[in-house]
Every structure is written in structure tokens, then in C-alpha cells.
Amino acid sequence: MSGGLRVWQDMDKEREALQAWKERVEQELDRVVAFWMEHSHDQEHGGFFTCLGRDGQVYDDLKYVWLQGRQVWMYCRLYRKFERFRSPELLDSAKAGGEFLLRFARVAPPGKKCAFVLTRDGQPIKVQRTIFSECFYTMAMNELWRVTGEARYQNEAVEMMDQIAYWVREDPSGLGRPCLPGAPASESMAVPMMLLNLVDQLGEADEELAGTYAELGDWCAQRILQHVQRDGQAVLENVSEDGGELSGCLGRHQNPGHALEAGWFLLRHAIRKGDPELRARVIDKFLLLPFRSGWDPDHGGLFYFQDADGLCPTQLEWAMKLWWPHSEAMIAFLMGYSDSGDPTLLHLFYQVAEYTFRQFRDPEHGEWFGYLTREGKVALTIKGGPFKGCFHVPRCLAMCEEMLGALLGRLAPAPSPGPGSPAAVPARQAAK
């Protein structure tokens, strides 16, 4: 067999595999969005129900602010990025959700602190001493501005972004968290991760804001990189404020899915900056390393939590398989392959995607189960709750559909190569 013919055959196989996954992902995204559009809209008060049973039945009408923000963001993103989702119903539902947030999310306006959970009609029930409700409020407002052009949404996004950055870098007292003498001065990776994601969100196609937050993005990236510990052999969820390892269970705590999500946040940052050294480091330390340690060799899937010393984690759910780490892994490996062209990353995408589609998706009622046992059996039949809403699954599917489409676009058409025909360039070479 000639070398040229072998290249064409490899190209055909790669194209077929990518095309098959693109179609599979596209169909699944349609089913997932249809589930939330049918079951989650509160036509009376605005906003969304997220506590949904297997068939979409509402089992609790509490509204979690971070999930409200996530769903507004997701609907706007779909409306903006995909022609087939450009429907008035989707946009109107996103706007209704955004208006619900504007009216009720903040506990004591003009203060910026948002509630964690509200009653159905918007009365605050609980506040968390973290930044995450505010972060997803910011994402929602920025995307609403992008699809409507209404400046008031962007003003809300920028004002909240600046408040979050102040809480994180200057004075956290506004979060209401007491400073106790015995508490270690620690940093969770979630905080710089989320801020870096906001920098990317607000800076998209906006040179002025991208410049405004460029230094903050670099600061976030460096803070995340501090979580690579033990001579580069472990990503730890919590480190000291000066970047050292903490003692005890807190210091040994690992979350493979979070490391993978941080990986694609960092990779996107490195691509934007044009930093090939950082790109390679991120793929090695935040994609390959967490996967090697976090993948269950006996049953497949990613462990939820791990202990860096191999001790038994104290969390009861440590060995469970959850929906969102697998969603983040699919994004991370496909983005890594798209950037580097390393076929190992494409194979890992296929491995994770096959497990995820086989174990999590519900072919009968739509959407995905969120919580499986270690063996991969459904532990909770709910499709949504305080932590799972219309976000990780559709974001994963939408981003993967876009990346698969781009990869296919790099491949030349597939005519049969005649004698002397130039061999097309495989996607993994084109990616380089």
C-alpha cells in the first residue's frame, strides 16, 4: 500500500469518527434543550424550576440563583451561537429569567451580595459566603447584553464583575465570612478558576474589556497553576495563600473533574495569549495528570474525589460518578486535541464520551442522570436539583459540537485519491 493511499484511508476513518460524534452530540443537545424548555419554565413568576424528577416533574419550587444565572447564560449562548436555536421562545425565556434575577437575586440592593436560594416568587432564603451566585449572575447579564444589545445588562455585568474582583483580591469582608483564628489561610482552586472564566466571558470580542481585565486574567492563571504540587505530580484542590501545600485532609483533597475544567479554562487563556509553553504545560498537568489518577480502572468513569496520599477520602460520595466531571473532561480533551493535534487526546475524548453517553444519558425521558454509583448504576433519578441545572450538559454538548465542526472543516473533502493525488493533511497535523 502506498503512503499516499494510507494517508487517505486514515483521513477517511478520522473524518467518519468525527462526523459520527458530531451528529451524536448535535442530536443529544437538541434533546437536552427540549427537556428544559418543556419542564423548567415558570410562566407565572419568571425564572426556572431546576428541581426536576426523571420525567421533568417539579418536586420543589425553590430557585437557586447560580442555576438561574446558568440557564439564562445557556439559553443566550445557544441563541447567539446556533442558528437552529434562534427562536423567540428561547430568547423570551432567557429575558424572563434575567429580569427575575434583576428583581430578586441581590439580597439588599444596592448591595451586590446575591442570595443562594430564593422562594418561587423571589424571596431570599439563604445566602452563601462565596462568590458563585454573583459569578453566574455576571455571566447571565453579559450574555443577555450580547443577544439584546440592552446596555443595562452589560452595566450590571461589569459592576458585579468589579465587585467580585474586589472581594477576592482586596477585601472579602463583604461576603460575610468570619475570620477565625484557627482557620488556615487557604485558597480553593474554584475561586481563580471562576474569575478566569469571567475574564474570558466579558472579554470575548470586546478589546476594551479584554484589556481592562488582562492583568486579572494573568493573576488568575498564576493562582491556578499554584495548585500543581508535589514536584508536578498532583493537582490539589486547596493550597495556602502563598501557594504551599496544606496539612491534613484539606490539603490532600483532589477533584479530578475540577482539575480538568480548570485545564480547559487555562488552555483557552493560553491560546488567547499565544503562549505555547503554557499550552503544553496545561495539557500535561491539568488534562493528562488528573485523568491518569482519576479514571477508575475497574469500572470506568472519573472518581469524584481522591486523596493525594491514596488514603480513604472522608466524603461519602468520593467514589461516585457525577455528570459534570465527565462533561468537563469531554470539553477538555477535545479542546486539547483541537489545539495540539495530539491523537492521544482525541482517543481520551472518545473514551470519556463513550462512557458518558452510555451511563448518564436517559434515552426514555431525555437529559442525563447526575449521580451514579461507582459501578455506574443510577443512584439518583432526578434530572435537576440545587446543584444540577441547565448548564454542564448543554454547555458540554454545544462546545463539543462547535469543536467537532471546526475539526471537520480542517479536513479536505474525501474524493478517492488517484495516482499522484496529493495527500490531504490529517486534522491532527492541521491542528499544529
Long-range contacts (C-beta under 8 A, 24 or more apart in sequence): 3-423, 4-417, 4-421, 4-422, 4-423, 5-417, 7-423, 7-424, 7-426, 8-414, 8-416, 8-417, 8-421, 8-423, 8-424, 10-426, 11-411, 11-412, 11-414, 11-423, 11-424, 11-426, 12-414, 14-411, 14-426, 14-427, 14-428, 15-408, 15-411, 15-414, 17-350, 18-404, 18-407, 18-408, 18-411, 18-427, 19-408, 21-350, 21-353, 21-400, 21-404, 22-401, 22-404, 22-405, 22-408, 24-357, 25-397, 25-400, 25-401, 25-404, 26-397, 26-401, 28-357, 28-361, 28-397, 29-394, 29-397, 29-398, 29-401, 30-84, 31-366, 31-367, 32-366, 32-367, 32-368, 32-393, 32-394, 32-397, 33-78, 33-85, 33-390, 33-394, 34-366, 35-365, 35-366, 35-367, 35-383, 36-71, 36-367, 36-390, 36-394, 37-89, 37-90, 37-93, 40-71, 40-384, 40-390, 41-93, 41-96, 42-120, 45-100, 45-120, 45-121, 45-122, 46-96, 46-97, 46-99, 46-100, 47-96, 47-97, 47-100, 47-101, 47-122, 48-93, 48-97, 48-389, 48-390, 49-384, 50-384, 50-385, 50-386, 50-388, 50-389, 50-390, 51-382, 51-384, 51-385, 51-386, 52-382, 52-383, 52-384, 53-381, 53-382, 53-383, 54-362, 54-365, 54-369, 54-381, 54-382, 54-383, 55-365, 56-365, 56-366, 56-383, 59-382, 61-119, 61-120, 62-117, 62-118, 62-119, 62-120, 62-125, 62-386, 63-100, 63-117, 63-118, 63-119, 63-120, 63-122, 64-116, 64-117, 64-118, 64-386, 64-389, 65-101, 65-105, 65-114, 65-115, 65-116, 65-117, 65-118, 65-133, 65-136, 65-137, 66-116, 66-132, 66-133, 66-135, 66-136, 67-136, 67-384, 67-386, 67-387, 67-389, 67-390, 67-391, 68-97, 68-100, 68-101, 68-105, 68-136, 68-140, 69-101, 69-105, 69-133, 69-135, 69-136, 69-137, 69-138, 69-139, 69-140, 70-136, 70-139, 70-140, 70-389, 70-390, 70-391, 71-97, 71-389, 71-390, 71-391, 72-97, 72-98, 72-101, 72-140, 72-143, 72-144, 73-136, 73-139, 73-140, 73-143, 73-391, 74-390, 74-391, 74-394, 74-395, 75-390, 76-140, 76-143, 76-144, 76-146, 76-147, 77-143, 77-395, 77-398, 78-394, 78-398, 79-147, 80-143, 80-146, 80-147, 81-398, 81-402, 82-398, 82-401, 91-147, 91-148, 94-143, 94-144, 94-147, 95-144, 95-148, 97-140, 98-140, 98-141, 98-144, 98-153, 101-137, 101-140, 101-141, 102-156, 105-133, 105-137, 112-159, 112-160, 112-163, 112-174, 113-174, 113-175, 113-176, 117-386, 127-176, 129-175, 129-176, 129-177, 130-175, 131-164, 131-167, 131-168, 131-175, 131-191, 131-194, 132-190, 132-194, 134-160, 134-163, 134-164, 135-164, 135-194, 135-195, 135-197, 135-198, 138-164, 138-198, 138-201, 138-202, 139-197, 139-198, 139-201, 142-201, 142-202, 143-201, 157-202, 158-202, 158-209, 161-198, 161-202, 161-213, 164-195, 164-198, 165-195, 165-216, 168-192, 168-195, 169-216, 169-219, 184-240, 184-246, 184-250, 185-240, 185-241, 186-238, 186-239, 186-240, 186-241, 186-246, 186-250, 187-223, 187-226, 187-238, 187-239, 187-240, 187-241, 188-237, 188-238, 189-224, 189-227, 189-235, 189-236, 189-237, 189-238, 189-239, 189-258, 189-259, 189-262, 190-258, 191-223, 192-219, 192-220, 192-221, 192-223, 192-224, 193-220, 193-224, 193-258, 193-261, 193-262, 193-265, 195-220, 196-220, 196-221, 196-224, 196-265, 196-266, 196-269, 197-265, 199-269, 200-265, 200-268, 200-269, 200-272, 217-269, 220-269, 221-266, 221-269, 221-270, 221-278, 224-262, 224-265, 224-266, 225-266, 225-281, 227-259, 227-262, 228-285, 228-286, 229-308, 230-308, 232-285, 232-289, 233-289, 234-289, 234-293, 234-308, 235-259, 235-262, 235-285, 235-286, 235-289, 235-290, 236-308, 249-307, 249-313, 249-314, 251-308, 252-307, 252-308, 252-309, 252-311, 253-305, 253-307, 253-308, 253-313, 254-290, 254-293, 254-294, 254-305, 254-306, 254-307, 254-308, 255-304, 255-305, 255-306, 255-325, 256-290, 256-291, 256-293, 256-294, 256-295, 256-302, 256-303, 256-306, 256-325, 257-294, 257-302, 257-304, 257-322, 257-324, 257-325, 257-326, 257-328, 257-329, 258-325, 258-328, 259-286, 259-289, 259-290, 259-294, 260-286, 260-287, 260-290, 260-291, 260-302, 260-325, 260-328, 260-329, 260-332, 261-325, 261-328, 261-331, 261-332, 262-286, 263-287, 263-290, 263-332, 263-336, 264-328, 264-331, 264-332, 264-335, 264-336, 267-332, 267-335, 267-336, 267-339, 268-335, 271-339, 279-339, 279-340, 280-340, 283-336, 283-339, 283-340, 283-342, 283-345, 286-332, 287-332, 287-333, 287-336, 287-345, 287-348, 288-344, 291-329, 291-333, 291-348, 294-325, 296-321, 296-374, 299-374, 299-375, 299-376, 300-355, 300-359, 300-376, 301-326, 301-355, 301-359, 301-372, 301-374, 301-376, 302-326, 302-329, 302-352, 303-374, 317-371, 319-374, 320-371, 320-372, 320-373, 320-374, 320-379, 321-359, 321-371, 321-372, 321-373, 321-374, 321-376, 322-370, 322-371, 322-372, 323-360, 323-368, 323-369, 323-370, 323-371, 323-388, 323-392, 323-393, 324-370, 324-388, 324-392, 326-352, 326-355, 326-356, 326-360, 327-356, 327-392, 327-393, 327-395, 327-396, 328-392, 328-396, 330-356, 330-396, 330-400, 331-395, 331-396, 331-399, 331-400, 334-399, 334-400, 334-403, 334-404, 335-399, 335-403, 337-407, 337-428, 337-431, 338-403, 338-406, 338-407, 338-431, 339-431, 340-431, 340-432, 341-427, 341-428, 341-429, 341-430, 341-431, 341-432, 342-428, 343-428, 346-428, 353-400, 367-393, 368-393, 407-431
